[in-house]
Amino acid sequence: MDRANFIRPDYHNFGIGIQMINHAKNISQKMGIRNLLIFAATFAIEFYDKIGADFLYDSKSSIPDRLIPFYDLKI
């Protein structure tokens, strides 16, 4: 299952991101899922580092000369 979620920039730093992550972790845990694999926006790298996600690698983007950071978040 894959989903994409974004928070509008004018709503950053209100705790919405961590609420969304915690909700996803709770649902995933109930489903027996042990990891969330995250394709992160480059501007959100600090957020994923802060919540303890582990950087795995940079993936090629469909946009030329752009890489997408790929993270693993243990539940």
C-alpha positions as CSV (number, residue, x, y, z in Angstrom):
1,M,0.0,0.0,0.0
2,D,1.3,3.4,-0.8
3,R,0.1,6.9,0.0
4,A,1.5,10.4,-0.4
5,N,0.9,13.1,2.2
6,F,2.1,16.7,2.2
7,I,1.6,19.6,4.6
8,R,1.2,23.0,3.1
9,P,4.2,25.2,3.9
10,D,2.0,27.7,5.8
11,Y,1.0,24.9,8.1
12,H,4.6,23.8,8.9
13,N,5.8,23.9,12.5
14,F,2.4,23.3,14.1
15,G,3.0,19.7,15.0
16,I,0.8,18.3,12.2
17,G,3.6,16.2,10.6
18,I,4.4,14.4,13.9
19,Q,0.6,13.8,14.4
20,M,0.4,12.3,10.9
21,I,3.4,10.1,11.5
22,N,2.1,8.9,14.9
23,H,-1.2,8.1,13.3
24,A,0.4,6.1,10.5
25,K,2.6,4.3,13.0
26,N,-0.4,3.3,15.2
27,I,-2.4,2.0,12.2
28,S,0.7,0.2,10.8
29,Q,1.4,-1.4,14.2
30,K,-2.1,-2.8,14.4
31,M,-1.7,-4.2,10.9
32,G,1.6,-5.9,11.9
33,I,3.7,-3.6,9.8
34,R,7.2,-3.0,11.3
35,N,8.6,-0.3,9.0
36,L,7.4,2.7,7.1
37,L,9.4,3.4,3.9
38,I,9.4,7.1,3.1
39,F,10.3,8.9,-0.1
40,A,11.0,12.3,1.5
41,A,10.9,15.7,0.0
42,T,14.4,17.3,0.2
43,F,13.1,20.2,2.4
44,A,11.7,17.6,4.9
45,I,15.0,15.8,5.5
46,E,15.5,17.5,8.9
47,F,12.0,16.4,10.0
48,Y,12.7,12.7,9.2
49,D,16.1,12.9,10.9
50,K,14.4,14.4,14.0
51,I,11.8,11.6,14.3
52,G,14.4,8.9,14.0
53,A,14.0,7.7,10.5
54,D,17.1,6.1,9.0
55,F,18.4,7.4,5.7
56,L,18.7,4.5,3.2
57,Y,19.7,6.0,-0.1
58,D,18.9,8.7,-2.7
59,S,16.6,7.5,-5.5
60,K,16.5,9.0,-9.0
61,S,13.6,11.3,-9.7
62,S,11.6,11.6,-12.9
63,I,12.8,15.2,-12.8
64,P,16.3,15.5,-14.4
65,D,19.2,16.1,-12.0
66,R,17.0,15.6,-8.9
67,L,17.4,12.9,-6.2
68,I,14.7,11.8,-3.7
69,P,15.9,10.7,-0.2
70,F,14.6,7.3,0.8
71,Y,14.1,6.7,4.6
72,D,13.1,3.8,6.8
73,L,11.1,4.5,10.0
74,K,11.0,1.6,12.4
75,I,7.7,1.2,14.3
